[in-house]
């Protein structure tokens, strides 16, 4: 299975100055950033949909500068990773990240999650809580919910949903303005969209949307329910909830869901930030997050 052939412009490379690695994950070739000193304590950063490891670029640089080893994969089918011709569900995503951890020989690591990265990351952490230290949670979910914005519900509709998301780029492109309160720079917008330039490489974007388990019989519902049940075993972990309060998708109800389950977690809330909270909050978020993770 070939890797993605995405070509990043010089302007995007200036923002994302990393030489990606790749390995054979269970679902296909996975691209990942591995930046910072190899003897630094690892931080594993997991993106969601429709972003990729570009989302974490500024945090990667900041954490590496204080001696941390930062690992940020692109989920298979996303970013610079390969595009398999099959539907990958949450269970596949969890298994892929577990295979990356095994490939890198990570015995212990800290974790950061965003969007679908929450269900994936907590799915990994819940199975091996003894390996996970600090956890950064940004605008995400890791438990069942009956809330879904109408615009995302439309993107899940049979036939028309896939046509909108995969055919018309009606998910990744709108995310570049719907997920922020401050307009992205032209280079940042290009960076977010770079891996999703044609319908042939956007299958996973549509699959992630279709994998939202709203129906009782949905095949991912039991997997997400198991992730939710495993959260109990992570109580007591140092945790920081960093939230953009103008997120149209992972709104206050999801934040409250985490607060209810992890009442001792720290909170870093941004009233004027959206779903891509690190884009809107910038250094106001990056500084406290770096302090939370600390040096190696």
FIVO-931977 format. One record per residue (C-alpha): residue number from 1; residue in three letters; chain; x, y, z. Coordinates in Angstrom, 1 decimal, decimal comma. Each point is the difference from the previous one (the first is absolute). Layout:
% residues N
   k   r c      u      v      w
 NUM Ala A      X      Y      Z
...
//
This chain:
% residues 296
   k   r c      u      v      w
   1 Unk A    0,0    0,0    0,0
   2 Unk A    1,7    3,2   -1,1
   3 Unk A    0,5    3,0    2,3
   4 Unk A   -1,7    3,2   -0,7
   5 Unk A    1,7    2,1   -2,7
   6 Unk A   -1,0    3,3    1,5
   7 Unk A    2,4    2,8   -0,9
   8 Unk A    0,3    2,7    2,6
   9 Unk A    0,7    3,5   -1,2
  10 Unk A    3,0    1,9    1,4
  11 Unk A   -2,4    2,2    2,0
  12 Unk A   -1,6   -3,0    1,6
  13 Unk A    3,4   -1,6    0,6
  14 Unk A    1,0    3,1    1,9
  15 Unk A   -2,8   -0,6    2,4
  16 Unk A    0,5   -3,8    0,1
  17 Unk A    3,8   -0,4   -0,1
  18 Unk A    0,0   -3,8    0,7
  19 Unk A    1,3   -3,0   -1,9
  20 Unk A   -2,8   -2,5    0,4
  21 Unk A    0,7   -3,7    0,7
  22 Unk A   -2,1   -2,9   -1,0
  23 Unk A   -0,6   -3,6    0,9
  24 Unk A   -2,5   -2,8   -0,7
  25 Unk A   -2,9    0,4    2,4
  26 Unk A   -2,7   -2,6    0,0
  27 Unk A   -2,2    1,9   -2,4
  28 Unk A    2,7    1,3   -2,3
  29 Unk A    3,1    2,2   -0,2
  30 Unk A   -0,1    2,6    2,7
  31 Unk A    1,9    3,3   -0,1
  32 Unk A    1,1    1,5    3,3
  33 Unk A    2,1    2,9    1,3
  34 Unk A    2,6   -1,0    2,6
  35 Unk A    1,6    3,2    1,1
  36 Unk A    2,2    0,9    2,9
  37 Unk A    2,7   -1,8    1,9
  38 Unk A   -0,4   -3,8    0,0
  39 Unk A    0,8   -0,2    3,7
  40 Unk A   -2,8    2,5    0,9
  41 Unk A   -3,2   -1,2    1,5
  42 Unk A   -2,4   -0,7   -2,9
  43 Unk A   -3,2    2,0   -0,6
  44 Unk A   -2,4   -1,7   -2,4
  45 Unk A   -2,3    2,5   -1,8
  46 Unk A   -3,1   -1,3   -1,8
  47 Unk A   -2,0    2,1   -2,5
  48 Unk A   -3,5   -0,5   -1,2
  49 Unk A   -2,1    0,6   -3,1
  50 Unk A    0,6    1,8   -2,4
  51 Unk A    3,4    1,1    1,3
  52 Unk A    3,4   -1,7    0,1
  53 Unk A    3,2    0,4    2,0
  54 Unk A    0,3    3,5   -1,4
  55 Unk A   -2,5    0,9    2,7
  56 Unk A    2,7   -0,5    2,7
  57 Unk A    2,8    1,7   -1,8
  58 Unk A    0,6    2,8    2,5
  59 Unk A   -0,4   -2,2    3,0
  60 Unk A    2,5   -2,5   -1,5
  61 Unk A    2,6    2,7   -0,3
  62 Unk A   -0,6    1,4    3,4
  63 Unk A    0,1   -3,3    1,9
  64 Unk A    3,1   -1,2   -1,9
  65 Unk A    1,7    3,3    0,9
  66 Unk A   -0,4   -0,9    3,7
  67 Unk A    1,5   -3,5   -0,5
  68 Unk A   -3,1   -2,1   -0,7
  69 Unk A   -0,2   -2,6   -2,8
  70 Unk A   -3,2    0,7   -1,9
  71 Unk A   -1,8   -2,6   -2,1
  72 Unk A   -2,9    1,1   -2,2
  73 Unk A   -1,4   -2,6   -2,5
  74 Unk A   -2,3    0,5   -2,9
  75 Unk A   -2,8   -2,5    0,3
  76 Unk A    0,0   -2,4   -2,9
  77 Unk A   -1,9    1,6   -2,9
  78 Unk A    0,7    3,4    1,3
  79 Unk A    2,8    2,6   -0,3
  80 Unk A    3,1   -1,5   -1,5
  81 Unk A   -0,9   -3,6    0,7
  82 Unk A   -1,1   -2,6   -2,5
  83 Unk A   -3,5   -0,2   -1,5
  84 Unk A   -1,4   -3,5    0,5
  85 Unk A   -3,0   -1,0   -2,1
  86 Unk A   -2,1   -1,1    3,0
  87 Unk A   -2,1    1,5    2,8
  88 Unk A    2,0    0,4    3,2
  89 Unk A   -1,9    0,3    3,3
  90 Unk A    0,8    1,2    3,5
  91 Unk A    1,2   -3,5    0,9
  92 Unk A    2,5    0,0   -2,9
  93 Unk A    1,2    3,5    1,0
  94 Unk A    0,7   -1,1    3,6
  95 Unk A    1,8   -3,1   -1,3
  96 Unk A    2,1    2,1   -2,4
  97 Unk A    1,2    2,3    2,8
  98 Unk A    0,8   -3,0    2,2
  99 Unk A    2,1   -1,4   -2,8
 100 Unk A    1,9    3,3   -0,2
 101 Unk A    0,7    0,0    3,7
 102 Unk A    1,3   -3,6   -0,3
 103 Unk A    2,0    1,0   -3,1
 104 Unk A    1,7    2,8    1,9
 105 Unk A    0,4   -2,0    3,2
 106 Unk A   -1,7    2,6    2,1
 107 Unk A   -0,3   -1,3    3,6
 108 Unk A   -1,4    3,2    1,5
 109 Unk A   -1,3    3,1   -1,6
 110 Unk A   -2,1    3,1    0,4
 111 Unk A   -3,0    0,5   -2,2
 112 Unk A   -1,7    2,9   -1,8
 113 Unk A   -3,3   -0,4   -2,0
 114 Unk A   -2,3    2,0   -2,1
 115 Unk A   -3,4   -0,8   -1,8
 116 Unk A    0,0   -3,7   -1,0
 117 Unk A    3,4   -0,3    1,7
 118 Unk A   -1,8    0,0    3,3
 119 Unk A   -1,9   -3,2   -0,6
 120 Unk A    3,1   -1,6   -1,6
 121 Unk A    2,4    1,2    2,6
 122 Unk A   -2,2   -0,8    3,0
 123 Unk A   -0,6   -3,4   -1,7
 124 Unk A    3,7   -0,6    0,1
 125 Unk A    0,5    1,4    3,5
 126 Unk A   -2,9   -1,9    1,5
 127 Unk A    1,5   -3,3   -1,0
 128 Unk A    3,5    0,8    1,4
 129 Unk A   -0,5    2,7    2,6
 130 Unk A    3,3   -0,8    1,7
 131 Unk A    1,9    1,3   -3,1
 132 Unk A   -1,8    3,4   -0,1
 133 Unk A    1,1    3,0    2,1
 134 Unk A   -1,4    3,4   -0,6
 135 Unk A   -3,0    0,6   -2,4
 136 Unk A   -0,8    3,1   -2,0
 137 Unk A   -3,7    0,1   -1,1
 138 Unk A   -0,9    2,5   -2,7
 139 Unk A   -3,6    0,3   -1,5
 140 Unk A   -0,8   -3,7   -0,3
 141 Unk A   -2,1   -2,8    1,4
 142 Unk A    0,6   -3,5    1,3
 143 Unk A   -3,5   -1,0    1,0
 144 Unk A   -3,4   -0,5   -1,6
 145 Unk A   -2,1    3,0   -0,8
 146 Unk A   -3,3    0,6   -1,8
 147 Unk A    1,1    3,5   -1,0
 148 Unk A    1,0    0,7   -3,6
 149 Unk A   -0,1    3,2   -1,9
 150 Unk A   -2,5    0,0   -2,9
 151 Unk A    2,8    0,8   -2,5
 152 Unk A    1,9   -3,1    1,1
 153 Unk A   -3,1   -2,1    0,0
 154 Unk A   -0,5    1,0   -3,6
 155 Unk A    3,5   -1,2   -0,8
 156 Unk A   -1,0   -3,4    1,5
 157 Unk A   -3,0   -0,4   -2,2
 158 Unk A    0,1   -3,0   -2,3
 159 Unk A    1,4    0,7   -3,5
 160 Unk A   -0,4    3,8    0,2
 161 Unk A    2,3    0,2    3,0
 162 Unk A    2,9   -1,7   -1,7
 163 Unk A   -0,5    2,1   -3,1
 164 Unk A    0,2    3,2    2,0
 165 Unk A    3,0   -1,1    2,1
 166 Unk A    2,1   -2,0   -2,4
 167 Unk A   -1,2    1,3   -3,4
 168 Unk A   -0,5    3,7    0,7
 169 Unk A    2,6    0,4    2,8
 170 Unk A   -2,9    1,2    2,2
 171 Unk A    1,6   -0,8    3,3
 172 Unk A    3,8    0,6   -0,1
 173 Unk A   -0,4    3,3   -1,9
 174 Unk A   -2,8    1,5    2,3
 175 Unk A    2,0   -1,0    3,0
 176 Unk A    2,6    2,6   -0,9
 177 Unk A   -2,4    2,7    0,9
 178 Unk A   -2,7   -1,7    2,1
 179 Unk A    2,5   -1,4    2,5
 180 Unk A    1,7    3,4    0,8
 181 Unk A   -1,1    3,4    1,2
 182 Unk A    3,1    1,7   -1,4
 183 Unk A    0,6   -0,5   -3,7
 184 Unk A    2,9   -2,3   -0,8
 185 Unk A    2,9    1,4   -1,8
 186 Unk A    0,2   -1,0   -3,7
 187 Unk A    2,9   -2,4    0,8
 188 Unk A   -1,8   -1,6    2,9
 189 Unk A   -3,2   -0,5   -2,0
 190 Unk A    2,0   -1,5   -2,8
 191 Unk A    1,7   -2,3    2,5
 192 Unk A   -3,2   -1,4    1,5
 193 Unk A   -1,4   -0,7   -3,5
 194 Unk A    3,2   -1,2   -1,7
 195 Unk A   -0,6   -3,8    0,5
 196 Unk A   -3,6    0,2   -1,2
 197 Unk A    0,2    1,6   -3,5
 198 Unk A   -2,1   -2,6   -1,9
 199 Unk A   -2,9   -2,3    0,7
 200 Unk A    2,3   -3,0   -0,5
 201 Unk A    1,9    0,9    3,2
 202 Unk A   -2,9    1,0    2,1
 203 Unk A   -1,6   -3,4    0,7
 204 Unk A    1,1   -0,1    3,6
 205 Unk A   -1,5    3,5    0,7
 206 Unk A   -3,4   -1,3   -1,1
 207 Unk A    0,6   -3,3    1,9
 208 Unk A    0,7    1,7    3,3
 209 Unk A   -3,3    1,9   -0,4
 210 Unk A   -1,9   -3,2   -0,7
 211 Unk A    1,7   -1,7    3,0
 212 Unk A   -1,7    2,4    2,5
 213 Unk A   -2,1   -2,5    1,9
 214 Unk A   -3,4    1,7    0,2
 215 Unk A   -2,2   -3,1   -0,5
 216 Unk A   -0,4   -2,8    2,5
 217 Unk A    1,1   -2,6   -2,5
 218 Unk A    3,0    1,9   -1,3
 219 Unk A    3,1   -2,3    0,0
 220 Unk A    2,1    2,6    1,8
 221 Unk A   -2,4    0,7    2,8
 222 Unk A    1,1   -2,9    2,1
 223 Unk A    3,7    1,0   -0,5
 224 Unk A   -0,7    3,5    1,2
 225 Unk A   -2,0   -1,3    2,9
 226 Unk A    3,0   -2,1    1,0
 227 Unk A    2,3    3,1   -0,3
 228 Unk A   -2,5    1,9    2,2
 229 Unk A    0,0   -2,8    2,6
 230 Unk A    3,8    0,0    0,1
 231 Unk A    0,2    3,7    1,0
 232 Unk A   -0,6   -1,0    3,6
 233 Unk A    3,5   -1,7    0,0
 234 Unk A    1,6    3,3   -1,0
 235 Unk A   -1,3    2,1    3,0
 236 Unk A    2,9    1,4    1,9
 237 Unk A    2,1    0,6   -3,1
 238 Unk A    1,3    3,6   -0,3
 239 Unk A   -2,4    1,5   -2,6
 240 Unk A   -0,4    3,4   -1,7
 241 Unk A   -3,3    0,9   -1,8
 242 Unk A    0,8    2,6   -2,6
 243 Unk A   -3,2    1,2   -1,7
 244 Unk A   -1,1    2,4   -2,6
 245 Unk A   -3,5    1,0    1,3
 246 Unk A   -1,3    0,9   -3,5
 247 Unk A    0,3   -3,4   -1,4
 248 Unk A   -3,1   -0,8   -2,0
 249 Unk A    0,6   -3,8    0,4
 250 Unk A    1,7   -0,9    3,2
 251 Unk A   -1,8    2,6    2,0
 252 Unk A   -0,3    0,7    3,7
 253 Unk A   -1,9   -3,2    0,6
 254 Unk A    3,1   -2,0   -1,0
 255 Unk A    2,1    2,1    2,3
 256 Unk A   -2,4   -0,6    2,8
 257 Unk A    0,1   -3,7   -0,8
 258 Unk A    3,7    0,0    0,7
 259 Unk A   -0,3    2,2    3,1
 260 Unk A   -2,6   -2,4    1,4
 261 Unk A    2,3   -3,0   -0,5
 262 Unk A    3,3    1,7    0,9
 263 Unk A   -1,0    2,7    2,6
 264 Unk A    3,6    0,7    1,0
 265 Unk A    1,2    0,7   -3,6
 266 Unk A    1,4    3,5   -0,6
 267 Unk A   -2,0    2,2   -2,3
 268 Unk A    1,3    2,4   -2,7
 269 Unk A   -3,1    1,6   -1,6
 270 Unk A    0,0    2,5   -2,9
 271 Unk A   -3,3    1,8   -0,4
 272 Unk A    0,9    1,3   -3,5
 273 Unk A    1,5   -3,2   -1,4
 274 Unk A   -1,5   -2,6   -2,2
 275 Unk A    0,5   -3,6   -0,8
 276 Unk A    3,7    0,5   -1,1
 277 Unk A    0,7    1,5    3,4
 278 Unk A    3,8    0,1   -0,5
 279 Unk A   -0,5    2,1   -3,2
 280 Unk A   -2,1    2,5    1,8
 281 Unk A    1,6    0,2    3,4
 282 Unk A    3,6   -0,3   -1,2
 283 Unk A    2,7    0,6    2,7
 284 Unk A   -2,7    0,6    2,6
 285 Unk A   -0,7   -3,8   -0,3
 286 Unk A    3,5   -1,2   -1,0
 287 Unk A    1,7    1,5    3,0
 288 Unk A   -2,1   -1,6    2,7
 289 Unk A   -0,1   -3,3   -1,9
 290 Unk A    3,8   -0,1   -0,2
 291 Unk A    0,1    0,8    3,7
 292 Unk A   -2,5   -2,8    0,7
 293 Unk A    2,1   -2,6   -1,8
 294 Unk A    3,2    1,4    1,3
 295 Unk A    3,6   -0,7   -1,1
 296 Unk A    1,3   -3,5   -0,6
//
